[in-house]
Amino acid sequence: RRPPRSTLFPYTTLFRSLDIHDIVPEFYASKFNSGKNTHIYKALILMERTSIAFSDHVIIANHIWEKTLVSRSVRKNKCTVLLNYPDPSIFYTRPRTKKNDKFIILYPGTLNHHQGVDIAIEAFAIIKKQSIGVEFHIYGAGTDEKYLAELIVKLGLEDKVFMKGILSLDQISDVMANSDIGVVPKRANSFGNEAFSTKTFEFMALGVPVIISDTKIDKFYFNDSLVRFFHSGDEKDLAESLFLMIKDQDLRNRLVKNSLKYIEENNWDVKKNIYLDLVDLLHKDS
C-alpha cells in the first residue's frame, strides 16, 4: 500500500497529479449492472478526460487499466503505472501467535458482489464434512454483508464460517499472518476481472499461500508457481483447490517460498522510486 504522499515528498509542489485507484466508468457499470452505452457511463468518461486534462500526470493502478486509459483519455507519456505494493513495515513474515490448532482459511476485504465471497462460502460448504478442524474467517464490510450472513445460515455453516467485521491495518496484517490459506475469489465477469487486489500481495508478503480466481488481471501478474488458481465463479473448482491446499503441505510450502522471493522484488520499499522519480521529474518541469 502506498504511504501518504506527504511523507514521501514534504516540500511544496506546483504540479497536479491524478491518482486513479479504481477506473470509475467500469466500476459504475459493474456495480449497477449498466451498459457502456448509457448516458451516465459516457458522462463518467467525460469526467475522466476532464480530470486528466487538468492534471500534469496520471498514476494508474495496473497495466491493463493503463491500456484502457491510453485508448480513450490520456497520452501514454502522461501516464505511469504504480500498483499498490505491500508496505514491508506492515506486511512481513512473523512468528505465529495463534493459540489453537484450527486450520484457518481467510478472506479480508470489502464484501461486495464482484469480490465473490459468496462463492468461497459455497465452496466451503462442499468441503465441510471432509475438513475437520477447518474454519473460514471473513473480515470486512460492504453491500453484501447481510446476504453473506444469511447464506452462512442457509448452508448450515454457523459453526464453521465466521464474519469478523473490520480491523485496523496493523491488526488485520497480524490476523492474516496467523491464517493458513488466503482466498481471493473475485468474479471474472465483473469489475473484479481487471481490478488488482492488494490482498494477494499482502498474503504473499506474510508468507501465506493464496488461492485466487483466474481473472484477467491476476493471470497478467501471477502464475501457477506463485498462487493456486481456480475457475472464477465455479464453487466446485474452488472447493477442489481448497481441499487440495488443506491436505498438501508441500504445495503450500512451495507457493510460499516462491511468493516470498517474488515479493522481494515487488514491495513498496523497492518500487517507491517509481513514484519518487516521477515527483522529482514533475517538480523540475513545473
QUIRAHU-V637411 format. One record per pair of residues at least 12 apart in sequence whose C-alpha atoms are under 10 Angstrom apart, sorted by the first residue. I is the first residue (numbers start at 1). J is the second residue. If there is no record, write none. Layout:
i=I j=J
i=I j=J
This chain:
i=1 j=83
i=1 j=84
i=1 j=85
i=1 j=86
i=1 j=87
i=1 j=88
i=1 j=90
i=1 j=91
i=1 j=198
i=1 j=201
i=1 j=202
i=1 j=267
i=1 j=268
i=2 j=82
i=2 j=83
i=2 j=84
i=2 j=85
i=2 j=86
i=2 j=87
i=2 j=267
i=2 j=268
i=2 j=269
i=2 j=271
i=2 j=272
i=2 j=275
i=3 j=84
i=3 j=85
i=3 j=86
i=3 j=87
i=3 j=268
i=3 j=272
i=5 j=275
i=5 j=276
i=8 j=272
i=8 j=275
i=8 j=276
i=8 j=279
i=9 j=275
i=9 j=276
i=9 j=279
i=9 j=280
i=12 j=283
i=13 j=279
i=13 j=280
i=13 j=282
i=13 j=283
i=13 j=284
i=13 j=286
i=14 j=56
i=14 j=282
i=14 j=283
i=14 j=284
i=14 j=285
i=14 j=286
i=15 j=55
i=15 j=56
i=15 j=57
i=15 j=279
i=15 j=282
i=15 j=283
i=15 j=284
i=15 j=285
i=15 j=286
i=16 j=52
i=16 j=54
i=16 j=55
i=16 j=56
i=16 j=57
i=16 j=58
i=16 j=282
i=16 j=283
i=16 j=286
i=17 j=51
i=17 j=52
i=17 j=54
i=17 j=55
i=17 j=56
i=17 j=57
i=17 j=58
i=17 j=59
i=17 j=78
i=17 j=79
i=17 j=278
i=17 j=279
i=17 j=282
i=18 j=51
i=18 j=52
i=18 j=53
i=18 j=54
i=18 j=55
i=18 j=56
i=18 j=57
i=18 j=58
i=18 j=59
i=18 j=60
i=18 j=79
i=19 j=52
i=19 j=55
i=19 j=57
i=19 j=58
i=19 j=59
i=19 j=60
i=19 j=61
i=19 j=79
i=19 j=80
i=19 j=81
i=19 j=82
i=20 j=48
i=20 j=58
i=20 j=59
i=20 j=60
i=20 j=61
i=20 j=62
i=20 j=65
i=20 j=81
i=20 j=82
i=21 j=59
i=21 j=60
i=21 j=61
i=21 j=62
i=21 j=65
i=21 j=82
i=21 j=83
i=21 j=84
i=21 j=195
i=21 j=196
i=22 j=60
i=22 j=61
i=22 j=62
i=22 j=65
i=22 j=191
i=22 j=194
i=22 j=195
i=22 j=196
i=23 j=44
i=23 j=45
i=23 j=48
i=23 j=60
i=23 j=61
i=23 j=65
i=23 j=66
i=23 j=68
i=23 j=69
i=23 j=191
i=23 j=194
i=23 j=195
i=24 j=41
i=24 j=44
i=24 j=45
i=24 j=47
i=24 j=48
i=24 j=191
i=25 j=40
i=25 j=41
i=25 j=42
i=25 j=43
i=25 j=44
i=25 j=45
i=25 j=46
i=25 j=47
i=25 j=48
i=26 j=41
i=26 j=44
i=26 j=45
i=26 j=190
i=26 j=191
i=26 j=194
i=26 j=195
i=27 j=41
i=27 j=114
i=27 j=190
i=27 j=191
i=27 j=192
i=27 j=195
i=28 j=40
i=28 j=41
i=28 j=44
i=28 j=191
i=29 j=41
i=29 j=190
i=29 j=191
i=30 j=113
i=30 j=114
i=30 j=189
i=30 j=190
i=30 j=191
i=30 j=192
i=31 j=112
i=31 j=113
i=31 j=114
i=31 j=190
i=31 j=191
i=33 j=190
i=45 j=69
i=45 j=72
i=45 j=73
i=46 j=73
i=47 j=73
i=48 j=69
i=48 j=72
i=48 j=73
i=48 j=74
i=49 j=69
i=49 j=72
i=49 j=73
i=49 j=74
i=50 j=73
i=51 j=73
i=52 j=69
i=52 j=73
i=52 j=74
i=52 j=75
i=52 j=78
i=52 j=79
i=53 j=73
i=53 j=74
i=55 j=78
i=56 j=78
i=56 j=79
i=56 j=282
i=56 j=285
i=56 j=286
i=57 j=74
i=57 j=75
i=57 j=77
i=57 j=78
i=57 j=79
i=57 j=80
i=57 j=278
i=57 j=279
i=57 j=282
i=58 j=74
i=58 j=75
i=58 j=76
i=58 j=77
i=58 j=78
i=58 j=79
i=58 j=80
i=58 j=81
i=59 j=78
i=59 j=79
i=59 j=80
i=59 j=81
i=59 j=82
i=59 j=83
i=59 j=275
i=59 j=278
i=60 j=79
i=60 j=80
i=60 j=81
i=60 j=82
i=60 j=83
i=60 j=84
i=61 j=80
i=61 j=81
i=61 j=82
i=61 j=83
i=61 j=84
i=61 j=85
i=61 j=195
i=61 j=196
i=62 j=80
i=62 j=81
i=62 j=82
i=62 j=83
i=62 j=84
i=62 j=194
i=62 j=195
i=62 j=196
i=62 j=217
i=62 j=220
i=62 j=221
i=63 j=80
i=63 j=81
i=63 j=82
i=63 j=83
i=63 j=194
i=63 j=196
i=63 j=217
i=63 j=220
i=63 j=221
i=64 j=81
i=64 j=194
i=64 j=195
i=64 j=196
i=64 j=216
i=64 j=217
i=64 j=220
i=65 j=81
i=65 j=194
i=65 j=195
i=65 j=196
i=65 j=217
i=66 j=79
i=66 j=80
i=66 j=81
i=66 j=82
i=67 j=79
i=80 j=274
i=80 j=275
i=80 j=278
i=81 j=274
i=81 j=275
i=82 j=268
i=82 j=271
i=82 j=272
i=82 j=274
i=82 j=275
i=83 j=196
i=83 j=197
i=83 j=198
i=83 j=266
i=83 j=267
i=83 j=268
i=83 j=271
i=84 j=196
i=84 j=197
i=84 j=198
i=84 j=199
i=84 j=201
i=84 j=202
i=84 j=266
i=84 j=267
i=84 j=268
i=84 j=271
i=85 j=198
i=85 j=199
i=85 j=201
i=85 j=202
i=85 j=205
i=85 j=263
i=85 j=266
i=85 j=267
i=85 j=268
i=85 j=269
i=85 j=270
i=85 j=271
i=85 j=272
i=86 j=198
i=86 j=199
i=86 j=200
i=86 j=201
i=86 j=202
i=86 j=203
i=86 j=204
i=86 j=205
i=86 j=206
i=86 j=263
i=86 j=266
i=86 j=267
i=86 j=268
i=86 j=269
i=86 j=271
i=87 j=201
i=87 j=202
i=87 j=205
i=87 j=267
i=87 j=268
i=87 j=269
i=87 j=270
i=87 j=272
i=88 j=202
i=88 j=205
i=88 j=206
i=88 j=263
i=88 j=264
i=88 j=267
i=88 j=268
i=88 j=269
i=88 j=270
i=89 j=170
i=89 j=268
i=89 j=269
i=90 j=169
i=90 j=170
i=90 j=171
i=90 j=172
i=90 j=173
i=90 j=174
i=90 j=202
i=90 j=205
i=90 j=206
i=91 j=169
i=91 j=170
i=91 j=172
i=91 j=173
i=91 j=174
i=91 j=176
i=91 j=177
i=91 j=201
i=91 j=202
i=91 j=203
i=91 j=204
i=91 j=205
i=91 j=206
i=91 j=207
i=91 j=267
i=92 j=173
i=92 j=174
i=92 j=177
i=92 j=202
i=92 j=203
i=92 j=204
i=92 j=205
i=92 j=206
i=92 j=207
i=92 j=260
i=92 j=263
i=93 j=173
i=93 j=174
i=93 j=177
i=93 j=203
i=93 j=204
i=93 j=205
i=93 j=206
i=93 j=207
i=93 j=208
i=93 j=260
i=94 j=174
i=94 j=177
i=94 j=178
i=94 j=206
i=94 j=207
i=95 j=174
i=95 j=177
i=95 j=178
i=96 j=174
i=96 j=175
i=96 j=177
i=96 j=178
i=96 j=179
i=97 j=174
i=97 j=175
i=97 j=177
i=97 j=178
i=98 j=174
i=98 j=175
i=98 j=177
i=98 j=178
i=98 j=179
i=99 j=178
i=101 j=133
i=101 j=134
i=102 j=132
i=102 j=133
i=102 j=134
i=102 j=135
i=102 j=179
i=102 j=180
i=103 j=131
i=103 j=132
i=103 j=133
i=103 j=134
i=103 j=135
i=103 j=136
i=103 j=178
i=103 j=179
i=103 j=180
i=103 j=181
i=103 j=246
i=104 j=133
i=104 j=134
i=104 j=135
i=104 j=136
i=104 j=137
i=104 j=160
i=104 j=161
i=104 j=176
i=104 j=178
i=104 j=179
i=104 j=180
i=104 j=181
i=104 j=182
i=104 j=246
i=105 j=120
i=105 j=124
i=105 j=134
i=105 j=135
i=105 j=136
i=105 j=137
i=105 j=138
i=105 j=161
i=105 j=176
i=105 j=178
i=105 j=179
i=105 j=180
i=105 j=181
i=105 j=182
i=105 j=183
i=105 j=210
i=105 j=211
i=105 j=242
i=105 j=246
i=106 j=120
i=106 j=135
i=106 j=136
i=106 j=137
i=106 j=138
i=106 j=139
i=106 j=161
i=106 j=162
i=106 j=175
i=106 j=176
i=106 j=178
i=106 j=179
i=106 j=180
i=106 j=181
i=106 j=182
i=106 j=183
i=106 j=184
i=106 j=203
i=106 j=210
i=107 j=120
i=107 j=136
i=107 j=137
i=107 j=138
i=107 j=139
i=107 j=140
i=107 j=163
i=107 j=176
i=107 j=179
i=107 j=181
i=107 j=182
i=107 j=183
i=107 j=184
i=107 j=185
i=107 j=199
i=108 j=137
i=108 j=138
i=108 j=139
i=108 j=140
i=108 j=141
i=108 j=164
i=108 j=165
i=108 j=166
i=108 j=167
i=108 j=172
i=108 j=173
i=108 j=175
i=108 j=176
i=108 j=182
i=108 j=183
i=108 j=184
i=108 j=199
i=109 j=138
i=109 j=139
i=109 j=140
i=109 j=141
i=109 j=142
i=109 j=165
i=109 j=166
i=109 j=172
i=109 j=184
i=109 j=197
i=109 j=198
i=109 j=199
i=110 j=138
i=110 j=139
i=110 j=140
i=110 j=141
i=110 j=142
i=110 j=143
i=110 j=144
i=110 j=145
i=110 j=166
i=111 j=138
i=111 j=139
i=111 j=140
i=111 j=141
i=111 j=142
i=111 j=143
i=111 j=144
i=111 j=145
i=111 j=146
i=111 j=147
i=111 j=148
i=112 j=140
i=112 j=141
i=112 j=142
i=112 j=143
i=112 j=144
i=112 j=145
i=112 j=148
i=112 j=186
i=113 j=142
i=113 j=143
i=113 j=144
i=113 j=145
i=113 j=147
i=113 j=148
i=113 j=186
i=113 j=187
i=113 j=190
i=113 j=191
i=113 j=192
i=114 j=144
i=114 j=185
i=114 j=186
i=114 j=187
i=114 j=188
i=114 j=189
i=114 j=190
i=114 j=191
i=114 j=192
i=114 j=193
i=114 j=195
i=115 j=144
i=115 j=184
i=115 j=185
i=115 j=186
i=115 j=187
i=115 j=188
i=115 j=190
i=115 j=191
i=115 j=192
i=115 j=193
i=115 j=195
i=115 j=197
i=116 j=144
i=116 j=184
i=116 j=185
i=116 j=186
i=116 j=187
i=116 j=188
i=116 j=190
i=116 j=192
i=116 j=213
i=116 j=232
i=116 j=233
i=116 j=235
i=117 j=138
i=117 j=144
i=117 j=145
i=117 j=148
i=117 j=183
i=117 j=184
i=117 j=185
i=117 j=186
i=117 j=187
i=118 j=144
i=118 j=145
i=118 j=147
i=118 j=148
i=118 j=149
i=118 j=151
i=118 j=152
i=118 j=185
i=118 j=186
i=118 j=233
i=118 j=235
i=119 j=148
i=119 j=185
i=119 j=186
i=119 j=187
i=119 j=232
i=119 j=233
i=119 j=234
i=119 j=235
i=119 j=236
i=119 j=238
i=119 j=239
i=120 j=136
i=120 j=183
i=120 j=184
i=120 j=185
i=120 j=186
i=120 j=233
i=120 j=234
i=120 j=235
i=120 j=236
i=120 j=238
i=120 j=239
i=120 j=242
i=121 j=136
i=121 j=137
i=121 j=138
i=121 j=148
i=121 j=151
i=121 j=152
i=121 j=155
i=121 j=157
i=121 j=161
i=121 j=235
i=121 j=239
i=122 j=151
i=122 j=152
i=122 j=155
i=122 j=157
i=122 j=234
i=122 j=235
i=122 j=236
i=122 j=238
i=122 j=239
i=123 j=234
i=123 j=235
i=123 j=236
i=123 j=237
i=123 j=238
i=123 j=239
i=123 j=240
i=123 j=241
i=123 j=242
i=123 j=243
i=124 j=136
i=124 j=155
i=124 j=157
i=124 j=160
i=124 j=161
i=124 j=235
i=124 j=236
i=124 j=238
i=124 j=239
i=124 j=240
i=124 j=242
i=124 j=243
i=125 j=152
i=125 j=155
i=125 j=156
i=125 j=157
i=125 j=160
i=125 j=161
i=125 j=235
i=125 j=236
i=125 j=239
i=126 j=155
i=126 j=235
i=126 j=236
i=126 j=238
i=126 j=239
i=126 j=240
i=126 j=243
i=127 j=236
i=127 j=238
i=127 j=239
i=127 j=240
i=127 j=242
i=127 j=243
i=128 j=157
i=128 j=160
i=128 j=161
i=128 j=239
i=128 j=243
i=130 j=243
i=131 j=242
i=131 j=243
i=131 j=246
i=131 j=247
i=132 j=160
i=133 j=160
i=134 j=160
i=134 j=161
i=134 j=180
i=134 j=246
i=135 j=157
i=135 j=159
i=135 j=160
i=135 j=161
i=135 j=162
i=136 j=157
i=136 j=159
i=136 j=160
i=136 j=161
i=136 j=162
i=136 j=163
i=136 j=179
i=136 j=181
i=136 j=182
i=136 j=183
i=137 j=160
i=137 j=161
i=137 j=162
i=137 j=163
i=137 j=164
i=137 j=165
i=137 j=175
i=137 j=179
i=137 j=182
i=138 j=161
i=138 j=162
i=138 j=163
i=138 j=164
i=138 j=165
i=138 j=166
i=138 j=183
i=139 j=162
i=139 j=163
i=139 j=164
i=139 j=165
i=139 j=166
i=139 j=167
i=139 j=172
i=139 j=175
i=139 j=176
i=140 j=163
i=140 j=164
i=140 j=165
i=140 j=166
i=140 j=167
i=140 j=172
i=141 j=163
i=141 j=164
i=141 j=165
i=141 j=166
i=142 j=165
i=145 j=163
i=145 j=165
i=148 j=163
i=149 j=161
i=149 j=162
i=149 j=163
i=173 j=202
i=173 j=203
i=173 j=206
i=174 j=206
i=176 j=199
i=176 j=202
i=176 j=203
i=176 j=206
i=176 j=207
i=176 j=208
i=177 j=202
i=177 j=203
i=177 j=204
i=177 j=205
i=177 j=206
i=177 j=207
i=177 j=208
i=178 j=206
i=178 j=207
i=178 j=208
i=179 j=203
i=179 j=206
i=179 j=207
i=179 j=208
i=179 j=209
i=180 j=207
i=180 j=208
i=180 j=209
i=180 j=210
i=180 j=245
i=180 j=246
i=180 j=252
i=181 j=203
i=181 j=207
i=181 j=208
i=181 j=209
i=181 j=210
i=181 j=211
i=181 j=242
i=181 j=245
i=181 j=246
i=181 j=252
i=182 j=199
i=182 j=200
i=182 j=202
i=182 j=203
i=182 j=204
i=182 j=208
i=182 j=209
i=182 j=210
i=182 j=211
i=182 j=212
i=182 j=242
i=183 j=199
i=183 j=200
i=183 j=203
i=183 j=209
i=183 j=210
i=183 j=211
i=183 j=212
i=183 j=213
i=183 j=228
i=183 j=238
i=183 j=242
i=184 j=197
i=184 j=198
i=184 j=199
i=184 j=200
i=184 j=203
i=184 j=210
i=184 j=211
i=184 j=212
i=184 j=213
i=184 j=229
i=185 j=211
i=185 j=212
i=185 j=213
i=185 j=214
i=185 j=215
i=185 j=229
i=185 j=230
i=185 j=231
i=185 j=232
i=185 j=233
i=185 j=234
i=185 j=235
i=185 j=238
i=186 j=212
i=186 j=213
i=186 j=214
i=186 j=215
i=186 j=218
i=186 j=232
i=186 j=233
i=187 j=213
i=187 j=214
i=187 j=215
i=187 j=231
i=187 j=232
i=187 j=233
i=187 j=234
i=188 j=213
i=188 j=214
i=188 j=215
i=188 j=216
i=188 j=217
i=188 j=218
i=188 j=231
i=188 j=232
i=188 j=233
i=189 j=215
i=189 j=216
i=189 j=232
i=189 j=233
i=190 j=215
i=192 j=213
i=192 j=215
i=192 j=216
i=192 j=217
i=192 j=218
i=193 j=213
i=193 j=214
i=193 j=215
i=193 j=216
i=193 j=217
i=193 j=218
i=193 j=219
i=193 j=232
i=194 j=215
i=194 j=216
i=194 j=217
i=194 j=218
i=194 j=220
i=195 j=215
i=195 j=216
i=195 j=217
i=195 j=218
i=196 j=215
i=196 j=216
i=196 j=217
i=196 j=218
i=196 j=220
i=196 j=221
i=197 j=212
i=197 j=217
i=197 j=218
i=200 j=212
i=200 j=218
i=200 j=222
i=200 j=227
i=200 j=259
i=201 j=259
i=201 j=260
i=201 j=262
i=201 j=263
i=201 j=266
i=201 j=267
i=202 j=263
i=202 j=267
i=203 j=256
i=203 j=259
i=203 j=260
i=204 j=226
i=204 j=227
i=204 j=255
i=204 j=256
i=204 j=257
i=204 j=258
i=204 j=259
i=204 j=260
i=204 j=261
i=204 j=262
i=204 j=263
i=205 j=256
i=205 j=259
i=205 j=260
i=205 j=261
i=205 j=262
i=205 j=263
i=205 j=264
i=205 j=266
i=205 j=267
i=206 j=256
i=206 j=259
i=206 j=260
i=206 j=263
i=207 j=252
i=207 j=253
i=207 j=255
i=207 j=256
i=207 j=257
i=207 j=258
i=207 j=259
i=207 j=260
i=207 j=263
i=208 j=252
i=208 j=253
i=208 j=255
i=208 j=256
i=208 j=257
i=208 j=259
i=208 j=260
i=209 j=226
i=209 j=227
i=209 j=228
i=209 j=245
i=209 j=251
i=209 j=252
i=209 j=253
i=209 j=254
i=209 j=255
i=209 j=256
i=209 j=257
i=209 j=258
i=209 j=259
i=209 j=260
i=210 j=226
i=210 j=227
i=210 j=228
i=210 j=229
i=210 j=242
i=210 j=245
i=210 j=252
i=210 j=255
i=210 j=256
i=210 j=259
i=211 j=226
i=211 j=227
i=211 j=228
i=211 j=229
i=211 j=230
i=211 j=238
i=211 j=241
i=211 j=242
i=211 j=245
i=212 j=227
i=212 j=228
i=212 j=229
i=212 j=230
i=212 j=231
i=212 j=232
i=212 j=238
i=212 j=241
i=213 j=227
i=213 j=228
i=213 j=229
i=213 j=230
i=213 j=231
i=213 j=232
i=213 j=233
i=213 j=234
i=213 j=237
i=213 j=238
i=214 j=228
i=214 j=229
i=214 j=230
i=214 j=231
i=214 j=232
i=214 j=233
i=215 j=229
i=215 j=230
i=215 j=231
i=215 j=232
i=222 j=259
i=222 j=262
i=224 j=255
i=225 j=251
i=225 j=254
i=225 j=255
i=225 j=256
i=225 j=257
i=225 j=258
i=225 j=259
i=226 j=252
i=226 j=254
i=226 j=255
i=226 j=256
i=226 j=257
i=226 j=258
i=226 j=259
i=226 j=260
i=226 j=261
i=226 j=262
i=227 j=251
i=227 j=252
i=227 j=254
i=227 j=255
i=227 j=256
i=227 j=258
i=227 j=259
i=228 j=241
i=228 j=242
i=228 j=244
i=228 j=245
i=228 j=251
i=228 j=252
i=228 j=255
i=229 j=241
i=230 j=242
